Amino acid sequence: MSNRLFQGLVQQMRDAVGRVIGVIDENANIIACSELSKVGTSSDSFVIEITDENDAFIHDGYTYKPFGQRARPEYAAFAEGIDENAERFAAILAISLSGVKQYYDEKYDRSNFIKNIILENVLTGDISVKSRELHFSTDVNRVVLVVSMATTSDVSAYDVIQNLFPDKNKDFVFNITETEIVLVKEMKSSVDIKSLEKLARSISDTLSGEFFTCVNIGIGTPVIGVKDLARSFKEAQMALEVGKVFDTDKTIISYDNLGIARLIYHLPTTLCETFLREVFRKGSIESLDHETLFTIQRFFENNLNVSETSRRLFVHRNTLVYRLDKIKKLTGLDLREFDHAIIFKIAMMVKKYLSADPVKF
């Protein structure tokens, strides 16, 4: 990757310098040059000079200036000529190339480090040490968003998201599977969950509106520093999985808003099955037809208000009362009583959970 970075900068500086310029590595191989025909050629006669000296030196009509981050230089920039201008050009090129390489190495290492933390490939004891080396602030708030592609298009969702968050020192974007992209977003401490959902909505709208790619986005809880990013990542993944079970109509799901669904998600299936048998001991939940279940859903949505529900369903109040009495007869639960309604609501969620068989984290 350094070779491509070097070649790009050499090409940009070629016209301004007006001389042949380039870079050799510690083995005197030309890895970048304004004359492309020279790339890949080598000369062993000045390997020792490159690895042992930091000062500029002259060889075969070219001036060389070693550079690199190690104790002994890894590279040397060269410019055609042996005059003062050649030495100046070589020095300027060496400084520029050294800065570009340092920026790239730091950026790549930071991104890779964050990815390894999220995937729990870094020992806990090493996180603090590496964080200091890479200049990660310990008091910065970050949050993890997982973007799961429901449909695909010819456009790379990864590239789109990267372009939406161009500050590579603060925000990190990377793939973890073919269909899942992770965004680690730096945020202010005052940002609330509604703002994060608005951010996620803008990502979703951009991908669907401009590139015809539909996505679901899970949002973890904000964390301080980098140690707990793995937890925020798991929460974002869990939000997606729980959303697939309980909120199929939502595309933006936040871990903080999962409510009782999060509790049910953690219950053992054997306990869930026992609970359903106890709740519906007088009759099977399967005995409730589609019309009855639709009535129950509307009854809950209208806060157990019989009059409002009958109005919304366009049925007579007595018709709704008859349906509720039928439900009570079949299940033993009177949904007009708050405690019975809560039990039935949880039972329906447990039934949906068992039917979905979601992935556990």
C-alpha angles and dihedrals in degrees: 000000000000089000092058092046091050094046092051093053093044090053091051093051097042098089094042093053097040093208138088108276134171150131134267126195127228090278091054094251113148104236098171133019141161086233102062093200090069094056109109096022121115146193122204095195096092105033090112092052092053096048098040106038134058095188124091116267137186127234132169096341096316132101117223131199117191120217141164144123098257128085089261118041117263097196144018128212115216137197130192113259139036100242130103093269091055090052090047093049091048091050093048091048091049092051092048094047092046091053093048093049093047091050092049094046092049093046093048094045092048093051093045090047092053091048092051091049091052092048089045094240093134125079113243091237092054096052096076093045094048092044091058092047091053093042097243112168114235095210100053119112118230135174133196123228122188115206112201116192114226092180132016136217138182089271118088108241087200092060092046093052091046090054090050090056105035098163098099093182093062107025126048127200125185143148122250097175136003091268103030128074125185124215118192104195126194110220142177118261090241094060112113132202093265090058091050091050089050089052091050090048091054090054091048093046092049093051095044099037100044104022104026093236115137116208141177117217127204120199123206126202119277116260134192117240121349106286095087098043090104089060092049089049093052090048091053090050091048091050089057093048095045090046090056088058106038107017106036092156093059125086097182113059125176123200090222091059099049092099117174091353088073090055093049091048090061096049119106112252092235090058090048092052091049091050092052092050090052095047096047099034090127093053143351121267086227088068089073110093127217094263092052093049090049089052091051091050092052091045090056093045089056094051095253091299108151097195095047093045093051089049092051092047092047091233132124116267091241090054091057091046089052091053092049090050089051090053090050091052093049099043107018090238123118105207091198087072113079097222092050091047092053092050092049093047092052091045091054090051091049090050091051090047093053092047093052097049092201127201113270124224 
